Amino acid sequence: MTSAPVEKRCNKCGLLKKLSEFHKNSACKDGLHTICKICKAKWGEYYRTTPKGKAVSTRAHEKYRKTDKYRESKQREKVKRVQKKGGDAQSA
Ligand SMILES: [Zn+2]
């Protein structure tokens, strides 16, 4: 029997941290982000506050918008919205 790990190494700062120090991310194998909350916050600030960071995040988003994954998620959102409204026809 293997006990569940209680610590995880941050990919950014390289430190071993408690699992509670990581945000949840269902896209990841273990359900947690690969970088810790502190590093993630730092990156978020960098993206939001510096022109270079903003350019990077805009470019990344544009790239993502061209993927099927983005289109699929948009489509799902749309379907969900329509279902919520009870099939209310609204031109998007
Ligand atoms: Zn970290």
PDB file of the backbone (N, CA, C, O) and the ligand in Angstrom, with CONECT records:
HET     ZN  A 101       1
ATOM      1  N   MET A   1       0.839  -1.197   0.000  1.00  0.00           N
ATOM      2  CA  MET A   1       0.000   0.000   0.000  1.00  0.00           C
ATOM      3  C   MET A   1       0.880   1.255   0.000  1.00  0.00           C
ATOM      4  O   MET A   1       1.767   1.415   0.839  1.00  0.00           O
ATOM      5  N   THR A   2       0.614   2.113  -0.939  1.00  0.00           N
ATOM      6  CA  THR A   2       1.397   3.338  -0.992  1.00  0.00           C
ATOM      7  C   THR A   2       0.583   4.505  -0.458  1.00  0.00           C
ATOM      8  O   THR A   2      -0.579   4.683  -0.822  1.00  0.00           O
ATOM      9  N   SER A   3       1.193   5.287   0.396  1.00  0.00           N
ATOM     10  CA  SER A   3       0.502   6.450   0.933  1.00  0.00           C
ATOM     11  C   SER A   3       0.565   7.590  -0.076  1.00  0.00           C
ATOM     12  O   SER A   3       1.551   7.742  -0.797  1.00  0.00           O
ATOM     13  N   ALA A   4      -0.480   8.375  -0.116  1.00  0.00           N
ATOM     14  CA  ALA A   4      -0.527   9.498  -1.046  1.00  0.00           C
ATOM     15  C   ALA A   4       0.543  10.513  -0.682  1.00  0.00           C
ATOM     16  O   ALA A   4       0.766  10.809   0.492  1.00  0.00           O
ATOM     17  N   PRO A   5       1.204  11.045  -1.712  1.00  0.00           N
ATOM     18  CA  PRO A   5       2.238  12.048  -1.419  1.00  0.00           C
ATOM     19  C   PRO A   5       1.630  13.306  -0.807  1.00  0.00           C
ATOM     20  O   PRO A   5       0.538  13.733  -1.181  1.00  0.00           O
ATOM     21  N   VAL A   6       2.356  13.885   0.134  1.00  0.00           N
ATOM     22  CA  VAL A   6       1.855  15.099   0.780  1.00  0.00           C
ATOM     23  C   VAL A   6       2.631  16.319   0.322  1.00  0.00           C
ATOM     24  O   VAL A   6       2.269  17.460   0.609  1.00  0.00           O
ATOM     25  N   GLU A   7       3.724  16.043  -0.409  1.00  0.00           N
ATOM     26  CA  GLU A   7       4.527  17.153  -0.887  1.00  0.00           C
ATOM     27  C   GLU A   7       4.799  17.007  -2.372  1.00  0.00           C
ATOM     28  O   GLU A   7       4.732  15.913  -2.931  1.00  0.00           O
ATOM     29  N   LYS A   8       5.105  18.130  -2.997  1.00  0.00           N
ATOM     30  CA  LYS A   8       5.320  18.138  -4.436  1.00  0.00           C
ATOM     31  C   LYS A   8       6.361  19.197  -4.761  1.00  0.00           C
ATOM     32  O   LYS A   8       6.423  20.240  -4.112  1.00  0.00           O
ATOM     33  N   ARG A   9       7.184  18.918  -5.779  1.00  0.00           N
ATOM     34  CA  ARG A   9       8.217  19.876  -6.127  1.00  0.00           C
ATOM     35  C   ARG A   9       7.688  20.874  -7.143  1.00  0.00           C
ATOM     36  O   ARG A   9       7.106  20.491  -8.158  1.00  0.00           O
ATOM     37  N   CYS A  10       7.892  22.146  -6.867  1.00  0.00           N
ATOM     38  CA  CYS A  10       7.463  23.197  -7.773  1.00  0.00           C
ATOM     39  C   CYS A  10       8.404  23.253  -8.972  1.00  0.00           C
ATOM     40  O   CYS A  10       9.625  23.260  -8.816  1.00  0.00           O
ATOM     41  N   ASN A  11       7.826  23.290 -10.161  1.00  0.00           N
ATOM     42  CA  ASN A  11       8.625  23.330 -11.381  1.00  0.00           C
ATOM     43  C   ASN A  11       9.321  24.664 -11.592  1.00  0.00           C
ATOM     44  O   ASN A  11      10.238  24.779 -12.406  1.00  0.00           O
ATOM     45  N   LYS A  12       8.882  25.654 -10.861  1.00  0.00           N
ATOM     46  CA  LYS A  12       9.421  26.993 -11.060  1.00  0.00           C
ATOM     47  C   LYS A  12      10.546  27.299 -10.073  1.00  0.00           C
ATOM     48  O   LYS A  12      11.670  27.606 -10.469  1.00  0.00           O
ATOM     49  N   CYS A  13      10.226  27.210  -8.793  1.00  0.00           N
ATOM     50  CA  CYS A  13      11.236  27.535  -7.792  1.00  0.00           C
ATOM     51  C   CYS A  13      12.025  26.299  -7.370  1.00  0.00           C
ATOM     52  O   CYS A  13      13.071  26.419  -6.733  1.00  0.00           O
ATOM     53  N   GLY A  14      11.534  25.126  -7.717  1.00  0.00           N
ATOM     54  CA  GLY A  14      12.271  23.905  -7.427  1.00  0.00           C
ATOM     55  C   GLY A  14      12.183  23.437  -5.989  1.00  0.00           C
ATOM     56  O   GLY A  14      12.864  22.486  -5.606  1.00  0.00           O
ATOM     57  N   LEU A  15      11.349  24.093  -5.183  1.00  0.00           N
ATOM     58  CA  LEU A  15      11.236  23.727  -3.780  1.00  0.00           C
ATOM     59  C   LEU A  15      10.167  22.665  -3.572  1.00  0.00           C
ATOM     60  O   LEU A  15       9.179  22.594  -4.302  1.00  0.00           O
ATOM     61  N   LEU A  16      10.395  21.840  -2.550  1.00  0.00           N
ATOM     62  CA  LEU A  16       9.424  20.834  -2.174  1.00  0.00           C
ATOM     63  C   LEU A  16       8.399  21.499  -1.265  1.00  0.00           C
ATOM     64  O   LEU A  16       8.747  22.015  -0.203  1.00  0.00           O
ATOM     65  N   LYS A  17       7.143  21.486  -1.680  1.00  0.00           N
ATOM     66  CA  LYS A  17       6.111  22.182  -0.905  1.00  0.00           C
ATOM     67  C   LYS A  17       4.926  21.281  -0.628  1.00  0.00           C
ATOM     68  O   LYS A  17       4.721  20.265  -1.291  1.00  0.00           O
ATOM     69  N   LYS A  18       4.145  21.681   0.377  1.00  0.00           N
ATOM     70  CA  LYS A  18       2.932  20.930   0.705  1.00  0.00           C
ATOM     71  C   LYS A  18       1.945  21.030  -0.449  1.00  0.00           C
ATOM     72  O   LYS A  18       1.936  22.021  -1.179  1.00  0.00           O
ATOM     73  N   LEU A  19       1.122  20.013  -0.612  1.00  0.00           N
ATOM     74  CA  LEU A  19       0.156  20.004  -1.714  1.00  0.00           C
ATOM     75  C   LEU A  19      -0.803  21.182  -1.621  1.00  0.00           C
ATOM     76  O   LEU A  19      -1.323  21.652  -2.633  1.00  0.00           O
ATOM     77  N   SER A  20      -1.036  21.660  -0.392  1.00  0.00           N
ATOM     78  CA  SER A  20      -1.933  22.799  -0.208  1.00  0.00           C
ATOM     79  C   SER A  20      -1.331  24.081  -0.779  1.00  0.00           C
ATOM     80  O   SER A  20      -2.023  25.088  -0.931  1.00  0.00           O
ATOM     81  N   GLU A  21      -0.028  24.034  -1.096  1.00  0.00           N
ATOM     82  CA  GLU A  21       0.639  25.204  -1.669  1.00  0.00           C
ATOM     83  C   GLU A  21       0.465  25.270  -3.191  1.00  0.00           C
ATOM     84  O   GLU A  21       0.973  26.180  -3.847  1.00  0.00           O
ATOM     85  N   PHE A  22      -0.261  24.291  -3.736  1.00  0.00           N
ATOM     86  CA  PHE A  22      -0.482  24.252  -5.177  1.00  0.00           C
ATOM     87  C   PHE A  22      -1.958  24.431  -5.490  1.00  0.00           C
ATOM     88  O   PHE A  22      -2.826  23.906  -4.793  1.00  0.00           O
ATOM     89  N   HIS A  23      -2.222  25.177  -6.544  1.00  0.00           N
ATOM     90  CA  HIS A  23      -3.602  25.322  -6.979  1.00  0.00           C
ATOM     91  C   HIS A  23      -4.044  24.038  -7.672  1.00  0.00           C
ATOM     92  O   HIS A  23      -3.225  23.280  -8.192  1.00  0.00           O
ATOM     93  N   LYS A  24      -5.340  23.814  -7.669  1.00  0.00           N
ATOM     94  CA  LYS A  24      -5.878  22.643  -8.353  1.00  0.00           C
ATOM     95  C   LYS A  24      -5.870  22.874  -9.862  1.00  0.00           C
ATOM     96  O   LYS A  24      -6.100  23.987 -10.335  1.00  0.00           O
ATOM     97  N   ASN A  25      -5.606  21.818 -10.597  1.00  0.00           N
ATOM     98  CA  ASN A  25      -5.641  21.887 -12.044  1.00  0.00           C
ATOM     99  C   ASN A  25      -6.031  20.526 -12.590  1.00  0.00           C
ATOM    100  O   ASN A  25      -5.231  19.591 -12.612  1.00  0.00           O
ATOM    101  N   SER A  26      -7.268  20.437 -13.027  1.00  0.00           N
ATOM    102  CA  SER A  26      -7.777  19.140 -13.468  1.00  0.00           C
ATOM    103  C   SER A  26      -7.061  18.642 -14.718  1.00  0.00           C
ATOM    104  O   SER A  26      -7.135  17.459 -15.052  1.00  0.00           O
ATOM    105  N   ALA A  27      -6.364  19.551 -15.410  1.00  0.00           N
ATOM    106  CA  ALA A  27      -5.653  19.149 -16.622  1.00  0.00           C
ATOM    107  C   ALA A  27      -4.388  18.376 -16.295  1.00  0.00           C
ATOM    108  O   ALA A  27      -3.840  17.676 -17.148  1.00  0.00           O
ATOM    109  N   CYS A  28      -3.925  18.504 -15.058  1.00  0.00           N
ATOM    110  CA  CYS A  28      -2.705  17.820 -14.652  1.00  0.00           C
ATOM    111  C   CYS A  28      -3.016  16.429 -14.109  1.00  0.00           C
ATOM    112  O   CYS A  28      -4.102  16.152 -13.598  1.00  0.00           O
ATOM    113  N   LYS A  29      -1.995  15.559 -14.248  1.00  0.00           N
ATOM    114  CA  LYS A  29      -2.179  14.155 -13.885  1.00  0.00           C
ATOM    115  C   LYS A  29      -2.571  13.985 -12.425  1.00  0.00           C
ATOM    116  O   LYS A  29      -3.453  13.191 -12.098  1.00  0.00           O
ATOM    117  N   ASP A  30      -1.907  14.740 -11.549  1.00  0.00           N
ATOM    118  CA  ASP A  30      -2.201  14.600 -10.120  1.00  0.00           C
ATOM    119  C   ASP A  30      -3.256  15.591  -9.639  1.00  0.00           C
ATOM    120  O   ASP A  30      -3.527  15.683  -8.442  1.00  0.00           O
ATOM    121  N   GLY A  31      -3.850  16.332 -10.575  1.00  0.00           N
ATOM    122  CA  GLY A  31      -4.915  17.255 -10.207  1.00  0.00           C
ATOM    123  C   GLY A  31      -4.442  18.565  -9.626  1.00  0.00           C
ATOM    124  O   GLY A  31      -5.237  19.373  -9.146  1.00  0.00           O
ATOM    125  N   LEU A  32      -3.131  18.769  -9.674  1.00  0.00           N
ATOM    126  CA  LEU A  32      -2.572  20.012  -9.130  1.00  0.00           C
ATOM    127  C   LEU A  32      -1.641  20.655 -10.143  1.00  0.00           C
ATOM    128  O   LEU A  32      -1.075  19.989 -11.009  1.00  0.00           O
ATOM    129  N   HIS A  33      -1.497  21.955 -10.012  1.00  0.00           N
ATOM    130  CA  HIS A  33      -0.593  22.685 -10.888  1.00  0.00           C
ATOM    131  C   HIS A  33       0.838  22.230 -10.687  1.00  0.00           C
ATOM    132  O   HIS A  33       1.188  21.696  -9.634  1.00  0.00           O
ATOM    133  N   THR A  34       1.668  22.444 -11.707  1.00  0.00           N
ATOM    134  CA  THR A  34       3.071  22.048 -11.601  1.00  0.00           C
ATOM    135  C   THR A  34       3.894  23.107 -10.883  1.00  0.00           C
ATOM    136  O   THR A  34       5.015  22.840 -10.451  1.00  0.00           O
ATOM    137  N   ILE A  35       3.337  24.313 -10.753  1.00  0.00           N
ATOM    138  CA  ILE A  35       4.057  25.354 -10.015  1.00  0.00           C
ATOM    139  C   ILE A  35       3.229  25.791  -8.813  1.00  0.00           C
ATOM    140  O   ILE A  35       1.999  25.733  -8.835  1.00  0.00           O
ATOM    141  N   CYS A  36       3.923  26.229  -7.762  1.00  0.00           N
ATOM    142  CA  CYS A  36       3.257  26.555  -6.511  1.00  0.00           C
ATOM    143  C   CYS A  36       2.464  27.865  -6.610  1.00  0.00           C
ATOM    144  O   CYS A  36       2.615  28.628  -7.565  1.00  0.00           O
ATOM    145  N   LYS A  37       1.633  28.103  -5.620  1.00  0.00           N
ATOM    146  CA  LYS A  37       0.771  29.290  -5.612  1.00  0.00           C
ATOM    147  C   LYS A  37       1.588  30.571  -5.670  1.00  0.00           C
ATOM    148  O   LYS A  37       1.234  31.519  -6.370  1.00  0.00           O
ATOM    149  N   ILE A  38       2.686  30.583  -4.924  1.00  0.00           N
ATOM    150  CA  ILE A  38       3.520  31.786  -4.867  1.00  0.00           C
ATOM    151  C   ILE A  38       4.113  32.089  -6.241  1.00  0.00           C
ATOM    152  O   ILE A  38       4.088  33.230  -6.701  1.00  0.00           O
ATOM    153  N   CYS A  39       4.645  31.055  -6.887  1.00  0.00           N
ATOM    154  CA  CYS A  39       5.232  31.255  -8.210  1.00  0.00           C
ATOM    155  C   CYS A  39       4.159  31.653  -9.208  1.00  0.00           C
ATOM    156  O   CYS A  39       4.384  32.494 -10.079  1.00  0.00           O
ATOM    157  N   LYS A  40       2.997  31.045  -9.073  1.00  0.00           N
ATOM    158  CA  LYS A  40       1.909  31.338  -9.998  1.00  0.00           C
ATOM    159  C   LYS A  40       1.458  32.797  -9.841  1.00  0.00           C
ATOM    160  O   LYS A  40       1.188  33.488 -10.823  1.00  0.00           O
ATOM    161  N   ALA A  41       1.385  33.236  -8.604  1.00  0.00           N
ATOM    162  CA  ALA A  41       0.988  34.622  -8.339  1.00  0.00           C
ATOM    163  C   ALA A  41       2.008  35.577  -8.939  1.00  0.00           C
ATOM    164  O   ALA A  41       1.656  36.607  -9.514  1.00  0.00           O
ATOM    165  N   LYS A  42       3.292  35.212  -8.795  1.00  0.00           N
ATOM    166  CA  LYS A  42       4.356  36.045  -9.351  1.00  0.00           C
ATOM    167  C   LYS A  42       4.206  36.142 -10.858  1.00  0.00           C
ATOM    168  O   LYS A  42       4.350  37.217 -11.439  1.00  0.00           O
ATOM    169  N   TRP A  43       3.915  35.015 -11.484  1.00  0.00           N
ATOM    170  CA  TRP A  43       3.764  35.003 -12.929  1.00  0.00           C
ATOM    171  C   TRP A  43       2.541  35.791 -13.351  1.00  0.00           C
ATOM    172  O   TRP A  43       2.567  36.498 -14.359  1.00  0.00           O
ATOM    173  N   GLY A  44       1.473  35.672 -12.582  1.00  0.00           N
ATOM    174  CA  GLY A  44       0.253  36.399 -12.897  1.00  0.00           C
ATOM    175  C   GLY A  44       0.503  37.897 -12.853  1.00  0.00           C
ATOM    176  O   GLY A  44       0.016  38.651 -13.696  1.00  0.00           O
ATOM    177  N   GLU A  45       1.271  38.312 -11.855  1.00  0.00           N
ATOM    178  CA  GLU A  45       1.596  39.715 -11.708  1.00  0.00           C
ATOM    179  C   GLU A  45       2.463  40.176 -12.876  1.00  0.00           C
ATOM    180  O   GLU A  45       2.270  41.257 -13.432  1.00  0.00           O
ATOM    181  N   TYR A  46       3.404  39.339 -13.222  1.00  0.00           N
ATOM    182  CA  TYR A  46       4.299  39.643 -14.337  1.00  0.00           C
ATOM    183  C   TYR A  46       3.488  39.814 -15.619  1.00  0.00           C
ATOM    184  O   TYR A  46       3.712  40.758 -16.378  1.00  0.00           O
ATOM    185  N   TYR A  47       2.567  38.921 -15.854  1.00  0.00           N
ATOM    186  CA  TYR A  47       1.752  38.985 -17.064  1.00  0.00           C
ATOM    187  C   TYR A  47       0.857  40.213 -17.082  1.00  0.00           C
ATOM    188  O   TYR A  47       0.640  40.829 -18.125  1.00  0.00           O
ATOM    189  N   ARG A  48       0.341  40.559 -15.904  1.00  0.00           N
ATOM    190  CA  ARG A  48      -0.624  41.655 -15.843  1.00  0.00           C
ATOM    191  C   ARG A  48       0.034  43.026 -15.860  1.00  0.00           C
ATOM    192  O   ARG A  48      -0.520  43.986 -16.395  1.00  0.00           O
ATOM    193  N   THR A  49       1.221  43.109 -15.271  1.00  0.00           N
ATOM    194  CA  THR A  49       1.778  44.440 -15.031  1.00  0.00           C
ATOM    195  C   THR A  49       2.890  44.878 -15.981  1.00  0.00           C
ATOM    196  O   THR A  49       3.110  46.078 -16.148  1.00  0.00           O
ATOM    197  N   THR A  50       3.587  43.946 -16.601  1.00  0.00           N
ATOM    198  CA  THR A  50       4.664  44.366 -17.497  1.00  0.00           C
ATOM    199  C   THR A  50       4.226  44.268 -18.949  1.00  0.00           C
ATOM    200  O   THR A  50       3.494  43.348 -19.314  1.00  0.00           O
ATOM    201  N   PRO A  51       4.669  45.210 -19.786  1.00  0.00           N
ATOM    202  CA  PRO A  51       4.305  45.190 -21.203  1.00  0.00           C
ATOM    203  C   PRO A  51       4.754  43.899 -21.874  1.00  0.00           C
ATOM    204  O   PRO A  51       4.057  43.343 -22.722  1.00  0.00           O
ATOM    205  N   LYS A  52       5.934  43.435 -21.473  1.00  0.00           N
ATOM    206  CA  LYS A  52       6.464  42.211 -22.069  1.00  0.00           C
ATOM    207  C   LYS A  52       5.577  41.019 -21.704  1.00  0.00           C
ATOM    208  O   LYS A  52       5.253  40.175 -22.539  1.00  0.00           O
ATOM    209  N   GLY A  53       5.195  40.985 -20.411  1.00  0.00           N
ATOM    210  CA  GLY A  53       4.337  39.912 -19.947  1.00  0.00           C
ATOM    211  C   GLY A  53       2.989  39.940 -20.632  1.00  0.00           C
ATOM    212  O   GLY A  53       2.438  38.901 -20.995  1.00  0.00           O
ATOM    213  N   LYS A  54       2.460  41.147 -20.806  1.00  0.00           N
ATOM    214  CA  LYS A  54       1.163  41.292 -21.466  1.00  0.00           C
ATOM    215  C   LYS A  54       1.229  40.784 -22.901  1.00  0.00           C
ATOM    216  O   LYS A  54       0.315  40.114 -23.382  1.00  0.00           O
ATOM    217  N   ALA A  55       2.331  41.116 -23.577  1.00  0.00           N
ATOM    218  CA  ALA A  55       2.509  40.682 -24.962  1.00  0.00           C
ATOM    219  C   ALA A  55       2.559  39.158 -25.030  1.00  0.00           C
ATOM    220  O   ALA A  55       1.967  38.544 -25.917  1.00  0.00           O
ATOM    221  N   VAL A  56       3.275  38.560 -24.079  1.00  0.00           N
ATOM    222  CA  VAL A  56       3.397  37.100 -24.049  1.00  0.00           C
ATOM    223  C   VAL A  56       2.031  36.464 -23.841  1.00  0.00           C
ATOM    224  O   VAL A  56       1.673  35.512 -24.536  1.00  0.00           O
ATOM    225  N   SER A  57       1.267  36.986 -22.886  1.00  0.00           N
ATOM    226  CA  SER A  57      -0.022  36.378 -22.577  1.00  0.00           C
ATOM    227  C   SER A  57      -1.013  36.600 -23.717  1.00  0.00           C
ATOM    228  O   SER A  57      -1.848  35.737 -23.991  1.00  0.00           O
ATOM    229  N   THR A  58      -0.925  37.763 -24.389  1.00  0.00           N
ATOM    230  CA  THR A  58      -1.802  38.013 -25.533  1.00  0.00           C
ATOM    231  C   THR A  58      -1.479  37.046 -26.660  1.00  0.00           C
ATOM    232  O   THR A  58      -2.371  36.473 -27.286  1.00  0.00           O
ATOM    233  N   ARG A  59      -0.182  36.875 -26.906  1.00  0.00           N
ATOM    234  CA  ARG A  59       0.237  35.966 -27.968  1.00  0.00           C
ATOM    235  C   ARG A  59      -0.208  34.544 -27.667  1.00  0.00           C
ATOM    236  O   ARG A  59      -0.686  33.828 -28.547  1.00  0.00           O
ATOM    237  N   ALA A  60      -0.043  34.143 -26.406  1.00  0.00           N
ATOM    238  CA  ALA A  60      -0.415  32.793 -26.009  1.00  0.00           C
ATOM    239  C   ALA A  60      -1.914  32.593 -26.192  1.00  0.00           C
ATOM    240  O   ALA A  60      -2.364  31.537 -26.637  1.00  0.00           O
ATOM    241  N   HIS A  61      -2.676  33.623 -25.841  1.00  0.00           N
ATOM    242  CA  HIS A  61      -4.133  33.521 -25.956  1.00  0.00           C
ATOM    243  C   HIS A  61      -4.548  33.446 -27.420  1.00  0.00           C
ATOM    244  O   HIS A  61      -5.439  32.677 -27.782  1.00  0.00           O
ATOM    245  N   GLU A  62      -3.897  34.250 -28.261  1.00  0.00           N
ATOM    246  CA  GLU A  62      -4.217  34.223 -29.688  1.00  0.00           C
ATOM    247  C   GLU A  62      -3.914  32.858 -30.288  1.00  0.00           C
ATOM    248  O   GLU A  62      -4.661  32.344 -31.120  1.00  0.00           O
ATOM    249  N   LYS A  63      -2.812  32.290 -29.851  1.00  0.00           N
ATOM    250  CA  LYS A  63      -2.421  30.970 -30.324  1.00  0.00           C
ATOM    251  C   LYS A  63      -3.482  29.946 -29.911  1.00  0.00           C
ATOM    252  O   LYS A  63      -3.890  29.083 -30.689  1.00  0.00           O
ATOM    253  N   TYR A  64      -3.911  30.084 -28.646  1.00  0.00           N
ATOM    254  CA  TYR A  64      -4.902  29.161 -28.110  1.00  0.00           C
ATOM    255  C   TYR A  64      -6.228  29.290 -28.848  1.00  0.00           C
ATOM    256  O   TYR A  64      -6.926  28.301 -29.068  1.00  0.00           O
ATOM    257  N   ARG A  65      -6.565  30.511 -29.226  1.00  0.00           N
ATOM    258  CA  ARG A  65      -7.828  30.764 -29.928  1.00  0.00           C
ATOM    259  C   ARG A  65      -7.882  30.087 -31.282  1.00  0.00           C
ATOM    260  O   ARG A  65      -8.958  29.867 -31.836  1.00  0.00           O
ATOM    261  N   LYS A  66      -6.717  29.761 -31.809  1.00  0.00           N
ATOM    262  CA  LYS A  66      -6.669  29.118 -33.124  1.00  0.00           C
ATOM    263  C   LYS A  66      -6.784  27.598 -33.021  1.00  0.00           C
ATOM    264  O   LYS A  66      -6.878  26.910 -34.037  1.00  0.00           O
ATOM    265  N   THR A  67      -6.776  27.081 -31.807  1.00  0.00           N
ATOM    266  CA  THR A  67      -6.800  25.637 -31.638  1.00  0.00           C
ATOM    267  C   THR A  67      -8.231  25.100 -31.593  1.00  0.00           C
ATOM    268  O   THR A  67      -9.185  25.824 -31.309  1.00  0.00           O
ATOM    269  N   ASP A  68      -8.338  23.819 -31.882  1.00  0.00           N
ATOM    270  CA  ASP A  68      -9.649  23.162 -31.833  1.00  0.00           C
ATOM    271  C   ASP A  68     -10.178  23.132 -30.415  1.00  0.00           C
ATOM    272  O   ASP A  68     -11.385  23.199 -30.184  1.00  0.00           O
ATOM    273  N   LYS A  69      -9.257  23.030 -29.467  1.00  0.00           N
ATOM    274  CA  LYS A  69      -9.629  22.964 -28.060  1.00  0.00           C
ATOM    275  C   LYS A  69     -10.426  24.212 -27.677  1.00  0.00           C
ATOM    276  O   LYS A  69     -11.438  24.126 -26.982  1.00  0.00           O
ATOM    277  N   TYR A  70      -9.958  25.358 -28.136  1.00  0.00           N
ATOM    278  CA  TYR A  70     -10.634  26.618 -27.835  1.00  0.00           C
ATOM    279  C   TYR A  70     -12.022  26.632 -28.474  1.00  0.00           C
ATOM    280  O   TYR A  70     -13.014  26.994 -27.840  1.00  0.00           O
ATOM    281  N   ARG A  71     -12.067  26.227 -29.745  1.00  0.00           N
ATOM    282  CA  ARG A  71     -13.351  26.204 -30.447  1.00  0.00           C
ATOM    283  C   ARG A  71     -14.337  25.266 -29.761  1.00  0.00           C
ATOM    284  O   ARG A  71     -15.520  25.575 -29.616  1.00  0.00           O
ATOM    285  N   GLU A  72     -13.826  24.130 -29.349  1.00  0.00           N
ATOM    286  CA  GLU A  72     -14.690  23.160 -28.657  1.00  0.00           C
ATOM    287  C   GLU A  72     -15.221  23.730 -27.350  1.00  0.00           C
ATOM    288  O   GLU A  72     -16.403  23.585 -27.037  1.00  0.00           O
ATOM    289  N   SER A  73     -14.359  24.367 -26.598  1.00  0.00           N
ATOM    290  CA  SER A  73     -14.791  24.914 -25.304  1.00  0.00           C
ATOM    291  C   SER A  73     -15.789  26.043 -25.519  1.00  0.00           C
ATOM    292  O   SER A  73     -16.735  26.207 -24.747  1.00  0.00           O
ATOM    293  N   LYS A  74     -15.568  26.822 -26.578  1.00  0.00           N
ATOM    294  CA  LYS A  74     -16.499  27.905 -26.894  1.00  0.00           C
ATOM    295  C   LYS A  74     -17.858  27.328 -27.270  1.00  0.00           C
ATOM    296  O   LYS A  74     -18.908  27.831 -26.869  1.00  0.00           O
ATOM    297  N   GLN A  75     -17.802  26.263 -28.049  1.00  0.00           N
ATOM    298  CA  GLN A  75     -19.022  25.615 -28.509  1.00  0.00           C
ATOM    299  C   GLN A  75     -19.795  25.056 -27.321  1.00  0.00           C
ATOM    300  O   GLN A  75     -21.018  25.168 -27.247  1.00  0.00           O
ATOM    301  N   ARG A  76     -19.056  24.453 -26.396  1.00  0.00           N
ATOM    302  CA  ARG A  76     -19.683  23.896 -25.200  1.00  0.00           C
ATOM    303  C   ARG A  76     -20.336  24.995 -24.373  1.00  0.00           C
ATOM    304  O   ARG A  76     -21.442  24.832 -23.857  1.00  0.00           O
ATOM    305  N   GLU A  77     -19.632  26.112 -24.257  1.00  0.00           N
ATOM    306  CA  GLU A  77     -20.155  27.256 -23.514  1.00  0.00           C
ATOM    307  C   GLU A  77     -21.473  27.719 -24.119  1.00  0.00           C
ATOM    308  O   GLU A  77     -22.447  27.982 -23.414  1.00  0.00           O
ATOM    309  N   LYS A  78     -21.475  27.810 -25.423  1.00  0.00           N
ATOM    310  CA  LYS A  78     -22.631  28.283 -26.168  1.00  0.00           C
ATOM    311  C   LYS A  78     -23.823  27.355 -25.928  1.00  0.00           C
ATOM    312  O   LYS A  78     -24.938  27.799 -25.653  1.00  0.00           O
ATOM    313  N   VAL A  79     -23.553  26.059 -26.041  1.00  0.00           N
ATOM    314  CA  VAL A  79     -24.604  25.066 -25.846  1.00  0.00           C
ATOM    315  C   VAL A  79     -25.165  25.175 -24.439  1.00  0.00           C
ATOM    316  O   VAL A  79     -26.377  25.130 -24.229  1.00  0.00           O
ATOM    317  N   LYS A  80     -24.251  25.319 -23.472  1.00  0.00           N
ATOM    318  CA  LYS A  80     -24.655  25.425 -22.080  1.00  0.00           C
ATOM    319  C   LYS A  80     -25.548  26.645 -21.873  1.00  0.00           C
ATOM    320  O   LYS A  80     -26.569  26.578 -21.188  1.00  0.00           O
ATOM    321  N   ARG A  81     -25.141  27.764 -22.482  1.00  0.00           N
ATOM    322  CA  ARG A  81     -25.880  29.006 -22.333  1.00  0.00           C
ATOM    323  C   ARG A  81     -27.285  28.859 -22.921  1.00  0.00           C
ATOM    324  O   ARG A  81     -28.271  29.296 -22.328  1.00  0.00           O
ATOM    325  N   VAL A  82     -27.352  28.242 -24.082  1.00  0.00           N
ATOM    326  CA  VAL A  82     -28.635  28.061 -24.758  1.00  0.00           C
ATOM    327  C   VAL A  82     -29.531  27.157 -23.924  1.00  0.00           C
ATOM    328  O   VAL A  82     -30.728  27.410 -23.787  1.00  0.00           O
ATOM    329  N   GLN A  83     -28.939  26.091 -23.362  1.00  0.00           N
ATOM    330  CA  GLN A  83     -29.714  25.163 -22.549  1.00  0.00           C
ATOM    331  C   GLN A  83     -30.264  25.860 -21.306  1.00  0.00           C
ATOM    332  O   GLN A  83     -31.394  25.613 -20.883  1.00  0.00           O
ATOM    333  N   LYS A  84     -29.432  26.743 -20.727  1.00  0.00           N
ATOM    334  CA  LYS A  84     -29.838  27.467 -19.547  1.00  0.00           C
ATOM    335  C   LYS A  84     -31.047  28.363 -19.827  1.00  0.00           C
ATOM    336  O   LYS A  84     -31.976  28.469 -19.027  1.00  0.00           O
ATOM    337  N   LYS A  85     -30.992  28.999 -20.995  1.00  0.00           N
ATOM    338  CA  LYS A  85     -32.053  29.914 -21.363  1.00  0.00           C
ATOM    339  C   LYS A  85     -33.281  29.185 -21.872  1.00  0.00           C
ATOM    340  O   LYS A  85     -34.306  29.802 -22.159  1.00  0.00           O
ATOM    341  N   GLY A  86     -33.174  27.883 -21.981  1.00  0.00           N
ATOM    342  CA  GLY A  86     -34.313  27.104 -22.463  1.00  0.00           C
ATOM    343  C   GLY A  86     -34.508  27.266 -23.960  1.00  0.00           C
ATOM    344  O   GLY A  86     -35.629  27.390 -24.453  1.00  0.00           O
ATOM    345  N   GLY A  87     -33.370  27.263 -24.678  1.00  0.00           N
ATOM    346  CA  GLY A  87     -33.460  27.315 -26.126  1.00  0.00           C
ATOM    347  C   GLY A  87     -33.815  28.688 -26.667  1.00  0.00           C
ATOM    348  O   GLY A  87     -34.329  28.819 -27.778  1.00  0.00           O
ATOM    349  N   ASP A  88     -33.540  29.688 -25.885  1.00  0.00           N
ATOM    350  CA  ASP A  88     -33.800  31.052 -26.336  1.00  0.00           C
ATOM    351  C   ASP A  88     -32.865  31.400 -27.490  1.00  0.00           C
ATOM    352  O   ASP A  88     -31.644  31.357 -27.335  1.00  0.00           O
ATOM    353  N   ALA A  89     -33.422  31.738 -28.626  1.00  0.00           N
ATOM    354  CA  ALA A  89     -32.618  32.039 -29.806  1.00  0.00           C
ATOM    355  C   ALA A  89     -32.091  33.465 -29.712  1.00  0.00           C
ATOM    356  O   ALA A  89     -32.834  34.444 -29.767  1.00  0.00           O
ATOM    357  N   GLN A  90     -30.771  33.531 -29.569  1.00  0.00           N
ATOM    358  CA  GLN A  90     -30.171  34.847 -29.491  1.00  0.00           C
ATOM    359  C   GLN A  90     -28.976  34.891 -30.444  1.00  0.00           C
ATOM    360  O   GLN A  90     -28.092  34.038 -30.374  1.00  0.00           O
ATOM    361  N   SER A  91     -28.951  35.872 -31.322  1.00  0.00           N
ATOM    362  CA  SER A  91     -27.850  35.940 -32.271  1.00  0.00           C
ATOM    363  C   SER A  91     -26.570  36.334 -31.540  1.00  0.00           C
ATOM    364  O   SER A  91     -26.530  37.330 -30.818  1.00  0.00           O
ATOM    365  N   ALA A  92     -25.531  35.536 -31.740  1.00  0.00           N
ATOM    366  CA  ALA A  92     -24.292  35.758 -31.024  1.00  0.00           C
ATOM    367  C   ALA A  92     -23.485  36.872 -31.675  1.00  0.00           C
ATOM    368  O   ALA A  92     -22.398  37.204 -31.203  1.00  0.00           O
TER     369      ALA A  92
HETATM  370 ZN    ZN A 101       7.285  27.705  -6.662  1.00  0.00          ZN2+
END
